[in-house]
Amino acid sequence: PTRFNSGADVERAAETSKRLTEAFRAAQAALVKNNGINSAESGSTAVTCARDGDVLTVANVGDSRCVLAREAQPPLTYATDPLGAAKKTPLVAVDLSSDHKPNRPD
C-alpha cells in the first residue's frame, strides 16, 4: 500500500516517478539506437529505488523485484537447521514491487 504524510509527499513521489519513467525510456531508446536491439525479442531487468525524505519511489522493469528488509515486530520464529531447532529472525522481507512477467494482465 502507498502511504503519504502530506500532499507534498504525493507531489514529490509523482515527480520522481516521472523522472524514473523518463530514464527507463531513454535507456530503452539508447539500446535500440546504438545497438539495434529488437526489444520485442530481447529483455532486460532493472530496479531503482529513490528516497526523498520519508518517501520511497520504486521503479522496476522486467523480471525483477525490489525487496526491503524491515524489523519484524515481534521477531518471527522459524525452523532452519536440519534438527528442526527454532530460530528467531529480527527481519522480515517486504516486496516493494512486483515482477513484470509475460502472463501479467497489465
Secondary structure, DSSP 8 states (H G I E B T S, - for coil): ----SSHHHHHHHHHHHHHHHHHHHHHHHHHHHHH---TTS----EEEEEEETTEEEEEEESS---EEEEEEEEEEEEE-STT--EEEEEEEEEE-S----TT---
